[in-house]
Amino acid sequence: MKFLITGGAGYIGSTVVSALEDAGHTPVILDSLVTGRVEFTCGKIFYQGDIADPVLLKQIFSEHPDIHAVLHCAALIVVPESVEMPYEYYRENVAKSNEMFHILNELGCKRIVFSSSAAIYDNVENFMVTESAPLAPGSPYARTKFIMEMVLQDTCKAYGMKGIALRYFNPIGTDPKYRSGIHVKNPSHVLGKLVDTALGKQEAFTITGVNWPTRDGSGIRDYIHVWDLAAAHVKALTEFDQVFERADNPEDNYLVINLGSGKGVTVFELVEAFERVFGQKIKTQVADPRPGDVAGAYANGDRAKALLNWQANLSIDEGIRSALEWGKIRGKILPYP
Ligand SMILES: NC(=O)c1ccc[n+]([C@@H]2O[C@H](COP(=O)([O-])OP(=O)(O)OC[C@H]3O[C@@H](n4cnc5c(N)ncnc54)[C@H](O)[C@@H]3O)[C@@H](O)[C@H]2O)c1
């Protein structure tokens, strides 16, 4: 089967592309390379351009009329940057996504899987969130995801499209064949920073916030191996219609599914796991939370299991090990180490 992957030159999109190829499918990548890497598109069907470019989208669908569904991964994703540049985040993530959904509908493409985020959840007392837990997106970035979920829901209902919003928790690790991975020079993700500290690229690992109402005061997250995440996408894309059948075809043509490991891990616990895998102590320091940071949450995975027949299999240690390995070798693929 053939699928269009927007943001397919990015970390998650490129991993899904690899997983789809491994499963015998044909991904078509649309990416502007605003942050993504051309190296991840080598040997693939790749269109460089903007998600809201109607001429390009028309060209893609005329050259690939057999595209079965679209995975919409393309977005700007850095929380502190979104606090400084909300205009750009709302333009890129909201206005352009809305435009793209409209164009896709006109082109007759009715199946959309959307990369949403667990960052939209409100704090709940025990940190475990089902898809119906209260929402309170705490940053412009998170609000772009929250808004796009509503846009997708309304779009599906009004125009007879079908949409699945996948709320990712915290992806870690790398494709087991190391074809792609975290690509930013200075990662803002917690594990990327730990790897940078371990490899001597930064002096110390900063724990941002130690007064959250968690068991040890540090933020709590649900770390999900990106290869597990990719497997869930393969299911959502290839079994798209069956997923709706399993959900008894909701009237609004729209589904939300958490993608997490189902386990809450604090930053202190993550550092401990990292030191265990790395085999050495890591220098840490404590700082105030960054703008837009939240205490965190972990996933209830019941719906993912019921609708996608999927659950996370890979351990946090495996995620850390593959991230460390990628940190060592990515200079062979990317122009910087
Ligand atoms: N990485 C995470 O921790 C995380 C967590 C939750 C949700 N998500 C969501 O997953 C998706 C992918 O995230 P990622 O970590 O792979 O980020 P990424 O930055 O690696 O990938 C995003 C890709 O989108 C492309 N892009 C951005 N704007 C575009 C536009 N207007 N037109 C065409 N291409 C454009 C970029 O060039 C990049 O390749 C995003 O939607 C993000 O919000 C990520």
The ligand as a MOL file (V3000), in Angstrom:
LIG
                    3D

  0  0  0     0  0            999 V3000
M  V30 BEGIN CTAB
M  V30 COUNTS 44 48 0 0 0
M  V30 BEGIN ATOM
M  V30 1 N 9.4080 14.3050 18.9710 0
M  V30 2 C 8.5300 14.3560 19.9610 0
M  V30 3 O 8.8880 14.2880 21.1330 0
M  V30 4 C 7.0560 14.4760 19.6680 0
M  V30 5 C 6.1270 14.2590 20.7050 0
M  V30 6 C 4.7790 14.3900 20.4270 0
M  V30 7 C 4.3520 14.7070 19.1400 0
M  V30 8 N 5.2750 14.9240 18.1600 0 CHG=1
M  V30 9 C 4.8120 15.2930 16.8150 0
M  V30 10 O 5.3780 14.3830 15.8780 0
M  V30 11 C 5.5990 15.0420 14.6460 0
M  V30 12 C 7.0080 14.7750 14.1750 0
M  V30 13 O 7.9270 15.2330 15.1620 0
M  V30 14 P 9.4960 15.0080 15.0010 0
M  V30 15 O 10.0600 14.8470 16.3550 0
M  V30 16 O 9.7410 13.9700 13.9880 0 CHG=-1
M  V30 17 O 9.9410 16.4440 14.4830 0
M  V30 18 P 10.9870 16.8150 13.3180 0
M  V30 19 O 11.2800 18.2710 13.4580 0
M  V30 20 O 12.1150 15.8570 13.3240 0
M  V30 21 O 10.1270 16.5650 12.0100 0
M  V30 22 C 9.1790 17.4850 11.5220 0
M  V30 23 C 9.3440 17.5350 10.0210 0
M  V30 24 O 8.3530 18.3780 9.4750 0
M  V30 25 C 8.9380 19.1510 8.4370 0
M  V30 26 N 8.1090 20.3550 8.2770 0
M  V30 27 C 7.8210 21.2740 9.2230 0
M  V30 28 N 6.9920 22.2090 8.7120 0
M  V30 29 C 6.7420 21.8520 7.4210 0
M  V30 30 C 5.9470 22.3970 6.3770 0
M  V30 31 N 5.2350 23.5210 6.5560 0
M  V30 32 N 5.8890 21.7570 5.1960 0
M  V30 33 C 6.6110 20.6170 4.9880 0
M  V30 34 N 7.3790 20.0620 5.9320 0
M  V30 35 C 7.4470 20.6640 7.1440 0
M  V30 36 C 10.3460 19.4200 8.9150 0
M  V30 37 O 11.2560 19.7480 7.8900 0
M  V30 38 C 10.7020 18.0960 9.5950 0
M  V30 39 O 11.3100 17.1960 8.6920 0
M  V30 40 C 5.2790 16.5120 14.8840 0
M  V30 41 O 3.9920 16.7890 14.3900 0
M  V30 42 C 5.3110 16.6480 16.3940 0
M  V30 43 O 4.4610 17.6790 16.8370 0
M  V30 44 C 6.6120 14.8070 18.3900 0
M  V30 END ATOM
M  V30 BEGIN BOND
M  V30 1 1 1 2
M  V30 2 2 2 3
M  V30 3 1 2 4
M  V30 4 1 4 5
M  V30 5 2 4 44
M  V30 6 2 5 6
M  V30 7 1 6 7
M  V30 8 2 7 8
M  V30 9 1 8 9
M  V30 10 1 8 44
M  V30 11 1 9 10
M  V30 12 1 9 42
M  V30 13 1 10 11
M  V30 14 1 11 12
M  V30 15 1 11 40
M  V30 16 1 12 13
M  V30 17 1 13 14
M  V30 18 2 14 15
M  V30 19 1 14 16
M  V30 20 1 14 17
M  V30 21 1 17 18
M  V30 22 2 18 19
M  V30 23 1 18 20
M  V30 24 1 18 21
M  V30 25 1 21 22
M  V30 26 1 22 23
M  V30 27 1 23 24
M  V30 28 1 23 38
M  V30 29 1 24 25
M  V30 30 1 25 26
M  V30 31 1 25 36
M  V30 32 1 26 27
M  V30 33 1 26 35
M  V30 34 2 27 28
M  V30 35 1 28 29
M  V30 36 1 29 30
M  V30 37 2 29 35
M  V30 38 1 30 31
M  V30 39 2 30 32
M  V30 40 1 32 33
M  V30 41 2 33 34
M  V30 42 1 34 35
M  V30 43 1 36 37
M  V30 44 1 36 38
M  V30 45 1 38 39
M  V30 46 1 40 41
M  V30 47 1 40 42
M  V30 48 1 42 43
M  V30 END BOND
M  V30 END CTAB
M  END
